[in-house]
Amino acid sequence: MGNRFCRICGEHKPLTLEHIPPRSTGNDHVVVVHRGDEAVMHSLFDMEVRDDDGYRQSHGMTFKTLCEDCNEYLGANYVETFKGLYLDFAHESGDILDGLDRDRNESETDGVERYCEFDLGEGFRPLAFVKQVVSNFCATTAPGSMLDCKDFLLDRGNISLPARYRLHMAVLPKLDGESVFSGWMRVLFDDGTFCDMAFIRMPPFGFVLYDTESSTYLPDRAGDITPMSRMGWDETGKITLVLPTVTGRNASRPYLWGRYQNAV
């Protein structure tokens, strides 16, 4: 029972199911959930994951890590903004996504990333979108590891995302299997430096969260959406997102998302 506390507010309460992505985006089908180590090994190194290593769970991909109060607050304030962008992008960017799917099997495009631009509607709330994404990381990382996000998430007008976080976003092709959530992991580089990061892969989007305080090296990557966390709640003017598109094997290597910045 020691870990039966909400990963946002930190209080010991009965936990409820959190859908990631939100159920209203279509996350309501039967899925297979694997152990975290199996999912990460499959994602990073294309290692086979056996069906008997997981368990079946109906009604979409869910995590029982948030209390009802926090879950309801997220749903009332942030989910609609995330849902709108998620569904609009999937609907209006079919040519981009189809191109990424083709590139996955073409060796000459492996590792080559470009930009895509997407215009957001007048009513889009950047702050709400970032808060929903950050809450997803809270729900899927180790218990207690992101309790410093409590004030940021439970006050919709708060624009003080803790300084140790840097959030990146990319556009991904459709991938085999379901969404993948890594939890915190340490990526080692050849020179002995490392960065601590977590990722969420839910095509057509992928998100990487860096812990800047515990890392000895931070990769220079495109797709940094951290500045959106500092936009006021009522700042809803027209915005254009410029995001790296991930092709080839890099789609399964989140530590490389945004590595190449060849604008087209």
FENNORLIN-V864045 format. One record per residue. N is the residue number from 1. PHI is phi in degrees with one decimal (* if undefined). Layout:
<<N	PHI> <N	PHI>>
//
This chain:
<<1	*> <2	-61.4> <3	-98.1> <4	-85.3> <5	-123.6> <6	-65.6> <7	-82.5> <8	-106.2> <9	-88.4> <10	80.3> <11	-87.9> <12	-81.2> <13	-142.7> <14	-60.1> <15	-95.8> <16	-117.5> <17	-82.4> <18	-110.1> <19	-82.4> <20	-133.3> <21	-69.5> <22	-53.3> <23	-56.1> <24	-69.3> <25	-86.0> <26	110.8> <27	-83.5> <28	-138.3> <29	-103.3> <30	-71.6> <31	-127.0> <32	-109.2> <33	-104.6> <34	-104.6> <35	-58.2> <36	-57.7> <37	-67.1> <38	-65.9> <39	-64.6> <40	-68.1> <41	-62.9> <42	-67.3> <43	-67.2> <44	-83.0> <45	-124.0> <46	58.0> <47	-74.5> <48	-67.2> <49	-111.7> <50	-81.0> <51	-60.5> <52	-77.9> <53	-87.8> <54	-118.8> <55	-136.4> <56	-84.9> <57	-139.7> <58	-86.4> <59	65.5> <60	93.4> <61	-76.8> <62	-134.3> <63	-133.2> <64	-99.4> <65	-133.4> <66	-119.4> <67	-80.2> <68	-62.4> <69	-60.8> <70	-66.9> <71	-59.6> <72	-67.8> <73	-65.3> <74	-61.5> <75	-63.2> <76	-75.5> <77	-115.9> <78	-119.6> <79	-63.1> <80	-61.6> <81	-64.3> <82	-63.6> <83	-57.1> <84	-60.2> <85	-67.8> <86	-58.5> <87	-74.3> <88	-63.2> <89	-65.9> <90	-61.4> <91	-80.5> <92	-91.9> <93	-115.8> <94	-58.3> <95	-64.5> <96	-62.3> <97	-68.2> <98	-62.3> <99	-64.1> <100	-64.9> <101	-61.7> <102	-66.4> <103	-64.1> <104	-57.6> <105	-105.6> <106	-112.7> <107	-61.1> <108	-70.2> <109	-101.2> <110	-60.7> <111	83.0> <112	-90.7> <113	-118.8> <114	-128.9> <115	-100.8> <116	-129.5> <117	-111.1> <118	-141.2> <119	-83.5> <120	-92.2> <121	-68.1> <122	-59.3> <123	-91.8> <124	-67.9> <125	-104.7> <126	-57.2> <127	-64.0> <128	-63.5> <129	-62.4> <130	-62.2> <131	-62.7> <132	-64.3> <133	-64.0> <134	-62.1> <135	-63.0> <136	-64.5> <137	-66.5> <138	-58.2> <139	-71.5> <140	-114.8> <141	-98.6> <142	-61.6> <143	-54.3> <144	83.8> <145	-78.8> <146	-132.2> <147	-66.1> <148	-71.0> <149	-91.4> <150	-54.1> <151	-63.3> <152	-61.3> <153	-86.0> <154	-95.7> <155	-132.1> <156	-60.0> <157	-87.5> <158	-72.0> <159	-111.0> <160	-106.4> <161	-60.8> <162	-48.6> <163	-62.8> <164	-75.0> <165	-101.6> <166	-131.8> <167	-109.6> <168	-121.9> <169	-135.3> <170	-142.6> <171	-102.5> <172	-117.2> <173	-74.6> <174	-66.7> <175	-120.1> <176	-65.7> <177	85.8> <178	-96.5> <179	-60.1> <180	-125.4> <181	-128.7> <182	-92.0> <183	70.6> <184	-71.0> <185	-144.9> <186	-110.5> <187	-100.8> <188	-96.3> <189	-108.0> <190	-60.0> <191	-87.4> <192	92.6> <193	-78.8> <194	-153.8> <195	-132.4> <196	-98.2> <197	-148.6> <198	-132.1> <199	-138.0> <200	-128.3> <201	-113.9> <202	-137.5> <203	-47.2> <204	-86.9> <205	-117.3> <206	-135.3> <207	-128.9> <208	-125.5> <209	-115.3> <210	-98.5> <211	-97.3> <212	-74.4> <213	-77.9> <214	-91.0> <215	-89.1> <216	-96.1> <217	-151.3> <218	-114.7> <219	-61.5> <220	-87.3> <221	-126.0> <222	-80.1> <223	87.1> <224	-72.8> <225	-108.4> <226	-55.1> <227	-57.9> <228	-64.5> <229	-73.2> <230	-104.1> <231	-88.4> <232	-62.3> <233	-57.4> <234	-92.8> <235	-81.9> <236	-127.5> <237	-66.9> <238	-63.2> <239	-131.0> <240	-111.1> <241	-86.7> <242	-115.4> <243	-121.7> <244	-70.2> <245	-98.3> <246	-104.3> <247	-126.1> <248	59.0> <249	-66.8> <250	-61.6> <251	-62.2> <252	-103.8> <253	-130.5> <254	-61.5> <255	-70.7> <256	-108.1> <257	-59.8> <258	81.6> <259	-66.7> <260	-104.1> <261	-126.4> <262	-92.0> <263	-70.4> <264	-129.2>>
//
